[in-house]
Amino acid sequence: MTKQDEILLYEEAIKTYGIMPQVLMIVEECGELLSALSKYNRCRIEAPEVMTELADVSIMVEQMAVHFGYDDFIKERERKLNRLQNRLQNG
């Protein structure tokens, strides 16, 4: 699936379910990821279970980015990646 196909899919999901239900869904998915990471930290689950929750959160983050402004999201993400790179290079 191309990035444009993904964006169209996210737009369709928001149109179908509505933005507020999707906002609640990202909250739920983030909670599930937090729980999975906590369980992973205590050796109660394996990495594949964490990956499932990471994928769910990633999809919801992309939906929110499409709703709130995908281009701005990409710019802010790039800015923060550059900041991380600078911090790592400069100690």
Buried (B, 14 or more C-beta within 10 A) or exposed (E): EEEEEBBEBBBEBBEEEEEEEBBEBBEEBBEBBEEBBEBBEEEEBEEEEBEBBBEBBEBBBBBBBBBEEBEEBEEEEEEEEEEEEEEEEEE
